[in-house]
Amino acid sequence: MLTVKDLIVFYENAIAVNDLSMEVREGQIVGVIGSNSAGKTTLMNTLSGLIWDMLIKEKRRGGERITVMGEVSFMGEDISKLPAYRRAQAGIVLCRERHPIFPDSTVVENLKIAGYLRTWADVKKGVELSFDLFPNLKRHSKRKAGFLSGGEQQMLAIGMAMMVGPKLLLLDEPLLGLSPAMQNQVVGAIKDVRRHTGVTLVIAEQFARPLLPWLDFTYVIENGMLTLTGPGPELMDNPEIKSAYFGV
């Protein structure tokens, strides 16, 4: 479904992603695990096409700080130079870190805003799907999103991404800043997304323990470079993973 080959991204003289290749098959949950500043967000921005928007903004400031090399293919087509909106139209949707929502709008208003380019029938189905996936959101449908807990805001952000109708859903740090109990709830919601919709997911995360048992395949990156790969359950027993991410 998604193939990344020899991807290199650097900002001036700082390499964020260094010669990274990966493959995502349809229906999988794939993890990109790494510590803070490992290059995860840069990778997600590159897959979603946001990196090109960032490059345009840098050029307007009079510089060209961002360089991207390598190849990204989706559904058999080279999308390496495709802008973010075209990738979203093709079905690649990014849910960015720190649950970006509209805090002064209600939960249901947030969902409808996310689906503003879709038909009313699709919006209605999308809202119903989000409430089926995240019962907490249904209970708070008329509450302003800014008053939700961090975990509920993350569920809302995922629901908003689902409103676009993705084929490939990219989740950047969905567990960031959440309590262990809420992390488990969000992981459960992510599994429900795949089970009920069949959407393929790529999850970039540094809190590996709750996610690893459910990952079909995992890429571990450090300093932008690929260091380990394998199914999530297998990496659970890897001594390097235990030391780096579990503290044992």
N, C-alpha and C positions, 0 to 999 in steps of 0.2 A: 504493500500500500504506500509506504513512505520509505524512501531510500536516501541516505545522506552519504556522500562520498568525498573524502579528503577535504573536509570543511576547515577553513582557517578564517578566523575573525580577529583583527587586532585594532587597537585604538592607538594611533601614533606608534610608539615603540613598545606598547604593552600588548602581549598576546592574550586574548580572552579564551579562544577556542583554537586548539592546535592539532591540525591534521586528524580530525575526528570523522569516523565512519560509523553508521548505524543503520539498522533496518527495522521497520515496524510492519508487522503483518496485520491484515484486517481482523478485527475482533479481539485483538490482544490488549492487555494492560501492560505497558512498558514503562519502566522506571529509569530515570536519570538521577543517580544518587551522587551527592558530593557535598563537601563542606561549604561554608560561606565563602564567596568569591572564587568558587571552583570553575565558573563559567556557565552555570546552569541557565541563568536568566538570559545571558547573551545567546545561548543556543535556542531557547524558546522564542526569543525575539527574531532570530534568524529564520526559524521554521515557519513562524507566522507571517513573516515579511515586514514586521515593524522596524527591523534594522535598516531597511531602505528609507523609511520615513525619517529615521534618526539621521541617516547620511545626508538626506536633502536639507534638513535643518542645519547641519554642520556646514554644508556648502554655502548656505545663505548667510552664515556668520563669517564667511570669508576663509574657511579652512576645509580640510578634508581629512578629518581625524580617523574615520572608520574605513577599513578595507576588508572586503569579503571575497574569499576565493573558495572554490570547490563547487560541488553540484548537489542540488536538492531535487528529488523527483517525487511526484505524487500521482498515484494511479497511472503510472507509466509515462507521465509527461514531465519534462524538465520545467520546474517552476523557479529556478535559481534567481531569475531577474523579475519575477512576478511581484507586483506591489501587494500590500497587505489586504486591500479591499477585494482584489481579484482572488486571492487565496481564500478569503472568507466566503466569497461566492462559490468557490470550488468545494467548500466544506471543511476548511481548516480554521478552527476557532480557538482563540487563546483566552483563557481565564487568568488574568494577571495576578501577581502576588498582592497580599494585603487587601483582599476582597474589595475591589473598587465598585462601590455602589453609590446610589443617590440618597444620602442620609435624610433629606427633608421630604422625600416621597415615600409613600407606603410600599409595602412588600409587593402588592399586586401591581402598583404603578410602575415599580422598577422592572417587573417582568414584562409589562406591556411596552415600556420604553425600549427594552432590549429587542423586542420583536417588531419594531415600528416599520420595517421594510417588508414584512410578511403580510399575507392576507389576514383578514379578521378571523376566518375559520382556523387558520394555522396558529394565530395568537391564542385563541381560545383553547385549542388542543395543547399548545405549549404550556399555558398556565396550569391546566389540569394535570399534565405530566409532571410539572415541577412540584405541585402539591402532593401528587402520588409518591414521588421520590422523596420528598422532604415534608413529612407531616407537620413538623414544627412550623414551617412557613405558612401552612394553611391555617393553623391556629392563630397566627399573628398577621394574617393577610392585610388587615387594615391599620396595622401599626407602622409608624414611620421607621424606615430601615435603620436609621441612626440609633434607635433604642434597642435594637437586637443585640444579643451577645455576639462575641467574636466568631464563635462557631456557626451561629445562625446566619451571620453576615456572609461567611464563607459559603454556606449552603445556598444562600440567595445568589451569590456571584456565580456559582456553578449553574444554578437554575437559569440565570440570565444568559449564560453562554449557551445553554441548551435551547433557549428560545430561538436561536439563529438557525437551528437544524443542522448541527455539525455531523460530518462523517468521521472527522478526526478531532478530538477534543484535547487541547494542550492545557495542562494545569500547572501553573508555576507556584511552587511553595504553598500548597493548599493547607498544610498543617502549621504554618508559621504563626507563632504566638498563641497557640491554643493549649489548653490544659490536656493532660493525657486522656481524660474521659471524653473530652470533646474531640480530640484527635481520632479516637476510636469511632465516634459517631460519624465523623466526616469520611473516614475510610469505609465504613459500612455504606454510606450514601454513594460513594464512588463505585463500590461493587454493584449497588442497585442500578446505577446508571448503565453499566455494561450489561447487566442481566436483563433489564427491561427494555433497553433500546438497541443493544448490539453495537453501540458507538465504540470506536477504537480510541484508547486513551494513551497519552504520553504524559507522565507525571515527573516533574523535576522537584526534588525534595531532599533536604538534609536530615530530616527526622526519619531515619530508615526503618526503625524497628516496627512501627505499626503497619507499614506498607509491604515490606519484603515478603511475608507469607503469601501475598495475593498477586505478586507480579509475575506475569508469564515470562518476562525477560528483563534483565537489568543491566544498565551500563553505569559503571562507577567512574567518575571523572575527578581528577585533581589537577589544579593549575591548567585547566583547559584540555588536558590530555586524558585519553582513555586508559584506565589502569586495570580494571577487572570487568568481566562480563559473565553472565550466566543467569539461569532461572532464579527468581527471588528466594524460594525455599532453600536452594542449595547454598546461596551466599549467606544465609542465616548462620550456617556452621563454619564459615570461613574465619580463621583466626584474625586476619587483617581487618575484616569488617567488624568483628566483635570488638577489637581494640579501638578502632577509629570511631565507630558509631554507637556502640553499646556500652563503652566504658569498662569492658571486662577483658 
